[in-house]
Every structure is written in structure tokens, then in C-alpha cells.
């Protein structure tokens, strides 16, 4: 008894990208709406203290 079947084993992988460019032409700089680098030292310190306070609040709530 012979059993013959045919089917293809084609594996097509397409990798389409929205755009492409070489290393010589990088993306243009985008205007940042907010940047920590533009903050004053006092503002950075206040932000760091606020983040620290929030993290400590999480720790204290978790310990209860």
C-alpha cells in the first residue's frame, strides 16, 4: 500500500518596519516636555525627597 501526500514546508517570515535609516542619519532630536536635567538642584532634591517619602510609605504600609 502506498501512501502519498504532498504539502509544502514553506516558512515565510516577513519583518516589516515602519521606517529604516542608517547609522549616519540618526533620528532628529525631539523637544522634551519635561527633563530632570533642566530642573534646578533644589527642585531635584525636592523630587528625590518626594519619591523617597512615597517609597517609605509603601514600606510602612506593607509592614502593617
C-alpha positions in Angstrom: 0.0 0.0 0.0 1.5 3.3 -1.0 0.6 6.5 0.8 1.5 9.6 -0.9 0.8 13.1 0.4 2.3 16.4 -0.6 2.4 19.6 1.2 4.9 22.4 1.3 7.1 23.3 4.1 7.5 26.9 3.2 8.2 29.2 6.1 7.9 32.8 5.1 8.9 35.4 7.7 8.4 39.0 6.8 9.9 41.6 9.0 8.5 44.9 8.0 9.5 48.0 9.9 7.8 51.4 9.8 11.0 53.1 8.7 14.6 52.5 8.5 17.7 54.6 8.3 21.4 54.2 8.5 23.7 55.0 11.4 24.9 58.1 9.6 21.4 59.6 9.7 20.0 59.2 13.3 16.6 60.4 14.4 16.4 64.2 14.8 16.2 65.5 18.4 12.7 65.7 19.8 11.6 68.5 22.1 11.3 67.1 25.6 8.3 68.4 27.5 10.0 67.6 30.8 13.5 66.8 31.7 15.2 66.3 35.0 18.3 67.8 33.6 16.5 71.2 33.2 15.4 71.2 36.9 17.3 73.2 39.4 19.2 71.5 42.2 16.6 72.4 44.7 13.8 71.0 42.5 15.8 67.8 42.0 16.3 67.5 45.8 12.6 68.1 46.4 11.6 65.5 43.8 14.0 63.0 45.3 12.6 63.6 48.8 9.1 63.2 47.5 9.9 59.9 45.8 11.7 58.7 49.0 8.7 59.6 51.1 6.3 57.7 48.8 8.6 54.6 48.9 8.8 54.7 52.7 5.0 55.0 52.8 4.8 51.8 50.8 7.3 50.1 53.1 5.4 51.2 56.2 2.0 50.1 54.8 3.5 46.7 53.8 4.8 46.2 57.3 1.4 46.7 58.9 
